[in-house]
Amino acid sequence: MENQRLFIIIALVFLGMLLYQEWQRDYGVSSTVPTTVSSGSDSAATSASAVPAPAVPGDVPAAAQPVKPSGPTISGEANKLESDQRIQVITDYLQVTLDTLGGDIREVFLRKYPLEQDKPEQAIQLMTDEGAKLYVAQSGFSMLKGNGPTHETRFNADKTEYRLGEGEDTLDVVLTWSDDTGVKVTKTYTFKRSSHLIDMKVKVENGSASDWQGSFYRQLQRTHYGEESTSMFMMQTYMGGVIYTPEELYEKIDFSQMQESKLNRSNVQGGWIGMMQHYFLAAWAPNAQDTNSFYSNYLNYRYYLGMISPAETIGTGQSKQFSSQLYTGPKDQNVLEDIATGLELTADYGFLTVIAKPLFWLLSALHSLLGNWGWAIIFLTLIIKLAFYKLSETSYKSMANMRKMQPRMQALKERYGDDRQGMNKALMDLYKKEKINPLGGCLPILVQIPVFIALYWVLLEAVELRQAPFMLWITDLSAKDPFYVLPILMGATMFIQQKLNPAPLDPVQAKVMMALPFVFTIFFLFFPSGLVLYWVVNNALSITQQWVITKRIESAK
């Protein structure tokens, strides 16, 4: 009954997770974006732009001082940021739209990641500055003395389109701003070939007659929308804010936290801030030696997560350059770990990361050898099965002995009838006499549960498996089997394995066990086909091992 117990325990674990998820949806802090238009009254005091308050040296900036809205506050489908001149930037990996209003990144298309397999020319859009999925990257200065551009200030650009040419490895896009006092700010974005990483350098030249003093901030602004789920049986992946600090390491700052209170983390050296969703993220990463304060805000149904530097003073005739990196792309762990410490943790496997990461490493190594993620899953299953071979052998021997004792156990049941106490005592005496441990199959089950759940998260979260084909009709291992062949095979193998197990003495339990293969076939219809493939192969190997052990014991004198 190993697999039946295992499935029941896993089902209870997933059911608990799903119920908690639904409870959070129904009774947690609401983050739904309404589709109404409100008037821009003073009482609203909200704006589409959360400008941090001026930073006092040594103090944490209070990101709660919004600029008074200049017009109606729009939310929902009509949601749109103000715009000036649009600048198109196209590389082999990215298609980006900049706006001279703020010099911000307003749109990002990931050219190597199609929205659908049959439409390779239609790239995933990670960022947009309009609609219910508003998501942009902004930067600017919070001023103490003198003038400096915010993300609402107009910049100037030489061209409206930039393309990374053949033979070019980098592409610079330059935006400039200046005022009548002599202060000039040059914002330079550098795009690279075969990269989703964007370098940003902002040079401040103080040609005014007095000192310039301000703090450099970078922030992500977005709305919260519910990602589509293929089934109620599928766990939803995390969408929200994440930060990394050397002291607290990797932390999630979800949307409900941003609504309830403002993040206020000062004197952070290095680290990074980001917002992520299934498979993809955007993250600001400063230089490792730079010190910033991290902040969050919630205004006008929009969420802000950012960082701001201590106040910098630039004397007359002097200049200073500020820099940061912005990553907008997939959660490719091998790439992310080279950008900033801990950034690879955004491929979030939850509390079983310690198991999931080695599984993913092994899966990736097998893929590099085999060239196919489906075959990599099959060989990974074989390796896991070999690793647990002795534990499984102990379990199958226990069940084979139980099966061998089935006639004697049935005779005891008939002898004692309704006398359950006497029946249980007689069974314990029989187990002791025959040296059978009725709980012998429990340890392999307990070991397999975390492995199963960890592999579930690997297959659900790893962007490498997104739209990864296997063979024949399986064209996406991260999606359910379109023809439900694998779930049916899984149910069939579960039924066969059930026949190899000792039948329960209780007729009601026996009927429940007979129904389990059908119940779990339905349960697995909506699981990623890669996970079902793992379980079909695991069951097939288990059947082979159990059949051999059972026959050996039953034929023994």
C-alpha positions in Angstrom: 0.0 0.0 0.0 3.1 2.2 -0.3 1.8 4.4 -3.2 -1.7 4.6 -1.8 -0.4 6.0 1.4 2.0 8.3 -0.4 -0.7 9.6 -2.7 -3.1 10.2 0.3 -0.5 12.1 2.2 0.5 14.2 -0.8 -3.1 14.9 -1.5 -3.7 16.1 2.0 -0.6 18.4 1.8 -1.7 19.9 -1.5 -5.3 20.2 -0.3 -4.1 22.2 2.7 -2.0 24.4 0.5 -4.9 25.0 -1.9 -7.3 25.8 0.9 -4.9 28.2 2.5 -4.4 29.9 -0.9 -8.1 30.2 -1.4 -8.5 31.6 2.1 -5.9 34.2 1.4 -7.8 35.1 -1.8 -11.1 35.5 0.0 -10.1 36.9 3.3 -6.6 38.3 2.9 -5.8 41.9 2.1 -7.5 42.8 -1.1 -5.3 44.0 -3.9 -7.8 44.0 -6.8 -7.4 46.9 -9.1 -10.9 48.5 -9.7 -11.9 49.7 -13.1 -13.4 53.0 -12.0 -12.1 56.5 -12.5 -11.8 58.7 -9.5 -11.4 62.5 -9.3 -8.0 63.9 -8.6 -9.1 65.6 -5.3 -6.7 66.7 -2.6 -8.1 64.2 -0.2 -7.0 61.4 -2.5 -3.5 62.8 -2.4 -2.3 60.0 -4.6 -0.3 60.0 -7.8 0.9 57.5 -10.4 4.4 58.5 -9.3 5.7 57.9 -5.8 8.6 60.3 -5.4 10.6 59.7 -2.3 10.8 62.5 0.1 14.1 64.4 0.4 16.6 62.2 2.1 18.4 63.6 5.2 22.0 62.3 5.5 22.0 59.2 7.7 18.2 59.0 7.7 15.8 56.7 5.8 13.8 58.4 3.1 10.1 58.4 3.7 8.6 57.3 0.4 5.2 58.5 1.5 5.1 62.0 0.1 3.4 61.7 -3.3 3.3 64.5 -5.8 -0.2 66.1 -6.0 -1.9 64.6 -9.1 -2.2 66.9 -12.0 -5.4 65.4 -13.3 -7.9 62.5 -12.8 -6.5 59.4 -11.2 -7.0 56.5 -13.5 -7.0 52.8 -12.6 -8.0 49.5 -14.0 -8.0 48.9 -17.8 -7.8 52.7 -18.4 -4.6 52.8 -16.4 -1.9 54.7 -18.3 1.2 56.8 -17.4 1.7 60.1 -19.0 4.0 60.0 -22.0 6.2 62.2 -24.1 8.5 61.0 -26.9 8.9 57.2 -27.3 12.3 55.6 -28.1 12.5 52.1 -29.4 15.5 49.9 -28.6 15.9 46.5 -30.3 18.6 43.9 -29.5 18.7 40.2 -30.2 17.2 39.5 -26.7 15.1 42.6 -25.9 12.7 45.1 -27.5 12.4 48.0 -25.1 10.5 51.3 -25.2 11.9 54.2 -23.3 10.0 57.5 -22.7 11.6 60.9 -22.6 9.2 61.7 -19.8 11.4 60.6 -16.9 13.8 58.7 -19.2 12.1 55.5 -17.9 11.8 52.0 -19.2 8.1 51.7 -20.2 7.8 48.5 -22.3 9.9 45.3 -22.4 9.4 42.4 -24.8 11.5 39.3 -24.3 12.2 38.2 -27.8 13.5 34.8 -27.0 10.4 33.8 -25.1 7.3 33.5 -27.2 3.9 33.9 -25.6 2.7 30.7 -27.2 4.6 27.9 -28.9 2.7 28.2 -32.2 3.3 32.0 -32.3 7.1 32.3 -32.0 7.0 35.9 -33.4 4.8 37.1 -30.5 7.2 37.7 -27.6 6.3 37.8 -23.9 5.6 41.4 -22.8 7.1 41.8 -19.3 6.5 45.5 -18.9 4.0 48.0 -20.0 3.0 51.6 -19.0 -0.8 51.1 -19.6 -3.6 48.8 -18.7 -4.3 46.5 -15.8 -0.8 45.0 -16.0 1.1 48.3 -15.7 4.8 47.6 -14.8 7.6 50.0 -15.3 11.2 50.8 -14.1 11.9 54.3 -13.0 14.8 56.4 -11.7 15.5 60.0 -10.7 16.7 62.3 -8.0 15.2 63.4 -4.7 16.6 66.9 -4.2 17.8 68.7 -1.0 19.6 71.5 -2.8 19.4 72.6 -6.4 17.5 71.0 -9.3 17.5 67.4 -10.6 15.3 65.3 -12.8 12.7 62.9 -11.3 10.8 60.2 -13.2 8.3 62.9 -14.2 10.9 65.2 -15.8 11.3 65.5 -19.6 14.6 64.4 -21.1 16.0 65.0 -24.6 17.1 62.2 -27.0 19.0 62.3 -30.3 17.1 59.5 -32.0 13.8 57.7 -31.6 15.1 54.2 -32.6 18.2 52.3 -31.8 19.1 48.8 -33.1 22.0 46.5 -32.1 23.8 46.0 -35.4 25.6 42.9 -36.7 29.0 42.7 -35.2 28.1 45.0 -32.3 28.2 43.8 -28.7 26.8 46.9 -27.0 24.3 49.6 -27.7 24.2 53.0 -25.9 21.1 55.1 -25.6 21.8 58.6 -24.3 19.2 60.9 -22.7 20.0 64.4 -21.4 18.4 67.0 -19.2 19.6 70.4 -18.1 18.2 73.5 -16.5 18.9 77.2 -16.7 21.2 77.2 -13.6 23.9 75.1 -15.4 23.1 71.6 -14.0 23.2 68.9 -16.6 22.2 65.2 -16.2 23.1 62.5 -18.7 21.3 59.2 -18.4 23.0 56.4 -20.5 21.4 53.0 -20.9 23.8 50.3 -22.3 22.2 47.2 -23.9 24.3 44.1 -24.5 24.2 41.3 -27.0 22.7 38.0 -25.8 21.7 39.6 -22.5 18.6 40.7 -20.6 20.8 42.9 -18.3 20.8 46.7 -18.9 23.5 49.0 -17.5 22.4 52.5 -16.4 24.8 55.3 -15.7 23.6 58.8 -14.7 26.2 61.6 -14.7 25.5 64.8 -12.9 27.5 67.9 -13.9 27.1 70.9 -11.7 27.7 74.1 -13.7 25.6 76.2 -11.3 26.8 78.8 -8.9 26.1 76.7 -5.8 26.4 73.2 -4.4 24.1 70.5 -5.7 22.7 68.0 -3.2 20.4 65.1 -3.9 19.8 61.3 -3.6 19.6 58.9 -6.5 16.6 56.6 -6.5 15.5 53.6 -8.6 12.1 52.0 -8.3 9.8 49.5 -9.9 6.1 50.4 -10.2 3.4 47.9 -11.0 -0.2 46.8 -10.5 -1.3 43.5 -9.0 -3.3 41.2 -11.2 -4.2 37.5 -10.9 -2.2 35.2 -13.2 -4.3 32.7 -15.0 -4.3 29.2 -13.5 -4.9 26.1 -15.6 -6.7 24.3 -12.7 -7.7 24.6 -9.1 -5.3 21.7 -8.5 -2.3 23.8 -9.5 -0.5 25.9 -6.9 -0.1 29.5 -7.9 3.4 30.8 -8.1 4.5 33.9 -6.2 3.9 37.4 -7.7 5.2 40.3 -5.7 8.2 42.1 -4.4 11.6 40.6 -3.3 14.6 42.1 -1.8 18.1 40.9 -0.8 20.2 42.4 2.0 23.5 41.0 3.4 21.8 41.0 6.9 18.4 39.4 6.2 19.3 37.7 2.9 16.4 36.8 0.6 13.0 38.3 1.6 9.6 38.4 0.0 7.7 41.7 0.3 4.3 40.8 -1.0 1.6 43.2 -2.1 -0.4 42.9 1.1 2.7 43.9 3.1 3.1 46.9 0.9 -0.5 47.9 1.5 -0.3 47.5 5.3 3.1 49.1 6.0 6.0 50.8 4.1 9.3 49.0 3.9 12.0 51.1 5.6 15.4 49.4 5.4 18.4 51.7 5.8 22.1 51.4 5.2 22.0 48.4 2.9 25.3 47.7 1.2 24.9 46.0 -2.1 21.8 43.9 -2.2 19.0 44.3 -4.8 15.3 44.9 -5.1 12.9 43.3 -7.6 9.4 42.3 -8.5 8.7 38.9 -9.9 6.0 36.7 -11.3 5.9 33.2 -12.8 9.1 32.6 -14.7 10.2 36.3 -15.1 11.3 39.2 -13.0 12.7 42.7 -13.1 15.4 43.7 -10.5 17.5 46.8 -9.8 21.0 45.9 -8.6 23.4 48.6 -7.4 27.2 48.2 -7.2 28.1 45.8 -4.5 30.0 48.5 -2.5 27.2 51.1 -2.8 24.9 51.9 0.2 21.2 52.5 -0.2 18.0 52.5 1.7 15.2 50.2 0.5 11.6 51.5 0.5 8.1 50.5 -0.6 4.9 52.3 -1.1 1.3 51.8 -2.1 -0.5 54.6 -4.0 -3.5 54.6 -6.3 -3.7 50.8 -6.5 -0.1 50.7 -7.6 2.9 49.1 -5.7 6.3 50.6 -5.5 9.6 49.0 -4.5 12.7 51.0 -4.7 16.1 52.0 -3.3 17.6 55.4 -2.7 21.2 56.5 -2.1 22.4 58.8 0.8 22.4 62.5 -0.1 25.4 63.3 -2.3 26.9 66.8 -2.6 28.5 67.9 -5.8 30.3 71.2 -5.7 30.3 73.9 -8.4 32.2 72.8 -11.5 32.3 69.2 -10.3 30.5 66.1 -11.5 29.6 62.6 -10.2 28.4 59.4 -11.9 25.7 57.1 -10.4 25.2 53.6 -11.7 23.0 50.6 -11.4 22.0 47.5 -13.4 18.5 46.6 -14.3 17.6 43.0 -15.2 14.4 42.3 -17.1 14.1 38.7 -18.1 13.6 35.1 -17.2 14.6 33.5 -13.9 17.7 31.8 -15.4 19.6 30.7 -12.3 23.0 30.4 -14.0 22.7 34.0 -15.3 21.2 35.5 -12.2 23.9 34.3 -9.8 26.5 36.1 -11.8 24.7 39.5 -11.6 24.2 39.8 -7.9 24.5 37.7 -4.8 21.2 35.8 -4.1 19.5 36.9 -7.3 19.2 33.3 -8.4 16.9 32.6 -5.4 14.1 34.3 -7.3 13.7 30.9 -9.0 11.7 30.2 -5.8 11.2 26.6 -4.7 9.8 27.6 -1.4 10.8 25.9 1.9 12.1 22.8 0.0 14.8 24.8 -1.9 17.5 22.8 -0.1 16.2 19.7 -1.9 14.9 21.3 -5.1 18.2 23.0 -6.1 20.2 19.8 -6.2 17.4 18.2 -8.1 17.4 21.0 -10.6 21.2 20.9 -10.9 21.1 17.1 -11.6 18.2 17.6 -14.0 20.2 20.3 -15.9 23.3 18.1 -16.0 21.2 15.3 -17.5 19.7 17.7 -20.0 23.1 18.9 -21.1 24.0 15.2 -21.9 20.7 14.1 -23.4 19.5 17.3 -25.0 15.9 16.7 -24.0 14.1 17.6 -20.8 11.7 14.7 -20.9 14.5 12.1 -21.1 16.3 14.1 -18.4 13.3 13.6 -16.1 13.2 9.9 -16.9 16.8 9.4 -16.0 16.5 11.6 -12.9 13.6 9.3 -11.8 15.9 6.3 -12.3 18.6 7.9 -10.3 16.2 8.8 -7.5 14.9 5.3 -7.6 18.4 3.8 -7.3 19.2 6.2 -4.4 16.1 4.9 -2.5 16.5 1.3 -3.6 17.3 -0.2 -0.2 14.6 1.7 1.5 12.1 0.6 -1.2 13.3 -3.0 -0.9 12.6 -3.0 2.8 9.1 -1.6 2.2 8.3 -4.1 -0.6 9.6 -7.0 1.6 7.3 -5.9 4.4 4.3 -5.8 2.0 5.2 -9.1 0.4 5.3 -10.7 3.8 2.0 -9.1 4.7 0.5 -10.4 1.4 1.9 -13.9 2.3 0.1 -13.7 5.6 -3.2 -12.7 4.1 -5.0 -16.0 4.4 -4.0 -16.4 8.1 -5.0 -12.8 8.8 -8.4 -13.4 7.1 -8.8 -16.5 9.2 -8.2 -14.5 12.4 -10.8 -11.9 11.2 -13.4 -14.7 10.8 -12.5 -16.2 14.2 -12.8 -13.0 16.2 -15.6 -11.4 14.3 -16.6 -8.1 16.0 -14.1 -8.5 18.8 -11.7 -5.8 17.6 -9.5 -5.9 20.7 -9.0 -9.6 20.4 -8.4 -9.3 16.7 -5.7 -6.6 17.1 -4.0 -8.6 19.8 -3.9 -11.7 17.6 -2.6 -9.8 14.7 0.2 -8.3 16.8 1.1 -11.8 18.0 1.2 -13.0 14.4 3.4 -10.1 13.3 5.7 -10.8 16.2 5.9 -14.5 15.5 6.5 -14.0 11.8 8.9 -11.0 12.4 6.8 -8.7 10.2 6.8 -4.9 10.7 3.4 -3.6 9.5 4.9 -0.1 9.4 7.9 -1.2 7.4 6.7 0.8 4.3 6.4 4.1 6.1 10.0 5.4 5.9 10.2 5.3 2.1 6.9 7.2 2.0 8.2 9.9 4.3 11.4 10.3 2.3 9.6 10.5 -1.1 7.1 13.2 0.0 9.6 16.1 0.2 11.3 14.9 -3.0 8.0 14.7 -4.8 6.9 18.2 -3.7 10.4 19.7 -4.4 10.3 18.2 -7.9 6.8 19.6 -8.4 8.2 23.1 -7.7 11.2 22.6 -9.9 9.0 21.6 -12.8 6.5 24.4 -12.0 9.1 27.2 -11.4 12.1 26.5 -13.7 11.8 28.7 -16.8 14.1 26.2 -18.6 11.1 23.8 -18.7 8.7 26.4 -20.0 7.4 25.2 -23.4 10.1 22.5 -23.4 9.1 19.6 -25.7 9.5 15.9 -25.0 8.2 13.7 -27.8 5.1 13.0 -29.9 2.1 14.9 -28.4 4.0 16.3 -25.3 5.2 19.7 -26.6 5.3 21.5 -23.2 6.5 19.6 -20.1 5.4 22.5 -17.9 1.8 22.2 -19.0 -0.8 19.4 -18.6 -0.9 16.5 -21.1 -3.3 17.8 -23.8 -4.7 14.3 -24.4 -4.4 13.0 -20.8 -2.4 9.9 -21.9 0.2 10.2 -19.1 -2.4 10.7 -16.3 -4.3 7.6 -17.5 -1.0 5.6 -17.6 -0.3 6.8 -14.1 -3.7 5.6 -12.9 -3.1 2.2 -14.7 0.3 1.8 -13.0 -1.2 2.7 -9.7 -3.9 0.1 -10.2 -1.3 -2.6 -11.1 0.8 -1.7 -8.0 -2.3 -1.9 -5.9 -2.9 -5.5 -7.0 0.6 -6.3 -5.8 -0.1 -5.0 -2.3 -2.0 -6.9 0.4 -5.7 -6.1 0.3 -7.2 -4.5 3.5 -9.2 -6.8 5.7 -11.9 -4.2 6.1 -14.3 -4.4 3.0 -14.9 -0.6 3.2 -11.2 0.1 3.1 -10.8 -2.3 0.2 -13.4 -0.4 -1.8 -11.8 2.9 -1.0 -8.4 1.5 -2.2 -10.0 0.3 -5.4 -11.3 3.8 -6.1 -8.0 5.5 -5.4 -6.4 5.0 -8.9 -9.5 6.6 -10.5 -9.5 9.5 -8.0 -5.8 10.2 -8.4 -6.0 9.9 -12.2 -8.4 12.9 -12.1 -6.1 14.7 -9.6 -3.2 14.3 -12.0 -5.0 15.3 -15.2 -4.1 19.0 -14.4 -0.5 18.5 -13.2 2.5 19.5 -15.4 3.1 16.6 -17.8 6.7 16.6 -16.7 5.7 15.7 -13.2 3.2 13.1 -14.3 6.0 11.6 -16.5 8.2 11.3 -13.4 5.4 9.5 -11.6 4.6 7.1 -14.4 8.3 6.1 -14.7 8.6 5.9 -10.9 5.5 3.6 -10.8 6.8 1.4 -13.6 10.1 0.9 -11.8 8.4 0.3 -8.5 6.1 -2.3 -10.1 9.2 -4.1 -11.5 11.0 -4.1 -8.2 8.0 -5.0 -6.1 7.0 -7.9 -8.5 10.4 -9.4 -8.3 10.6 -9.2 -4.5 7.0 -10.5 -4.0 7.6 -13.5 -6.3 10.9 -14.3 -4.5 9.3 -14.2 -1.1 6.1 -16.1 -2.1 8.1 -18.9 -3.7 10.5 -19.2 -0.7 9.9 -22.1 1.7 
